[in-house]
Amino acid sequence: MSTASYSSNSTSVAKMNLRRILPWMWCFLITSECYNYNAKKRGEDGSKLIRIDGDIILGGIFPMHEQVSSSVGQSPCGAVKEEKGMQRLEAMLYVLDQINADIELLPNTTLGALILDSCSSDTYALDQSMEFVRSYMNQDISEYKCENGKTPTYVPHKPVTGVIGAAFSVVSIMVANILRLFKIPQISYASTSTELSDKGRFEYFSRVVPPDNFQAQAIVEVIHLLGWKYVSTVAVEGEYGEKGIASFIALSSEYNICVAVSEKILRNAKTEDFDRIIERLSSKHNARGVIIFVDEDNIRKLLQATVRANRTGHFMWVGSDSWGAKVHPVRDQEFAAEGAITILPYRNALKGKRPSLLRFCDPIITDLIGRMFTLSLPLIKNEQ
């Protein structure tokens, strides 16, 4: 091999290696910068939040992480939830951008935000939601600004005037009980529990989705049209699952639909718990139709249990809106959900440019950058 040829090959290899390394360096620099920024910005309690300055502050609470089993004092936050959490966060940021860019809608007024992560946990969300009312109670250390060694200056945060959220009904109930004490209105984008319709308890709560009894009615009518008369049910523990199935059972009697077995997924259910549920459902050979009011994370685990038990294709699932059109419950196990029927409230698609999450150096966004970057690597490779 000639020296010139060897030099040319070495240069080509070096360029290829550089192309592979540069994206990782970019991700590392972005994440490092955000980490350094957050070291100064995050509260001592490790709260996950995004704060956007404005004349009027709107609160937001989204399940941006899955809930995982944790010990007392540990964070219950697991993997990033792209669909149910991050997409809804993006939707709120998009609307804020659109409103603030419209000089006629709110002239000389800018909307800001205080956005929290519920980590799909009601108790964790309750702790986090105290950020919404902190300005009504006492001063916070983050309200003191120190510049160039000068005496700290007290710059109070503007109070939250309204809250968007939450997703899970049990979380919305927890948060609503706090917000009502300070007369802060709350609008949910996904909580469907019938309990939240009680204006005597939740006078400051509203929502843009129908309650569960509407879903239950739709499911009963679908089953009636299919001619099913013997089905089983699965509910997740809590207001959403238990009240939803209760509505279904009450309505199904009008159509002479009998329930073979009713199963409940407890909080922090383990793998063997899901296996037992599938075993009990399988014991009713003639009740292959299964009605499920279960959150998307537990739906995924339930489908995984059918795969382990070699019962894929045996059950005919009818899922509530928590499943809807989401990809997460069936990703990499689509065959286990083949033929399923799911309910989804009517919705419209918004056209517009997606907001850039990189403008916020927050713990939530830092976590997402790594996940999004991993997903985008094949695209980078194809472009090369």
Buried (B, 14 or more C-beta within 10 A) or exposed (E): EEEEEEEEEEEEEEEEEEEEEEBEEEBEEBBEEBEEBBEEBBEEEEBBBBBBEBEBBBBBBBBBBBBBEBEEEEBBBBEBBBBBBBEBBBBBBBBBBBBBEEEEEEEEEEBBBBBBBBBBBBBBBBBBBEBBBBBEEEEEEBBEEEEEEEEEEEEEBEBBEBBBBBBBBBBBBBBBBBBBEBEBEBBBBBBBBBBBBEEEEBEBBEBEBBBBBBBBBBBBEBBBEEEBBEBBBBBBBBBBBBBBBBBBBEBBEEEEBEBBBBBBBEBEBEEEBBBBBBEBBBEBEEBBBBBBBBBBBBBBBBBBBBEEBEBBEBBBBBBBBBBBEBEBBBEEBEEBBEEBBBBEBEEEEEEEEEBEBEEBBBBBBBBBBBEBBEEEEEEEEEEE
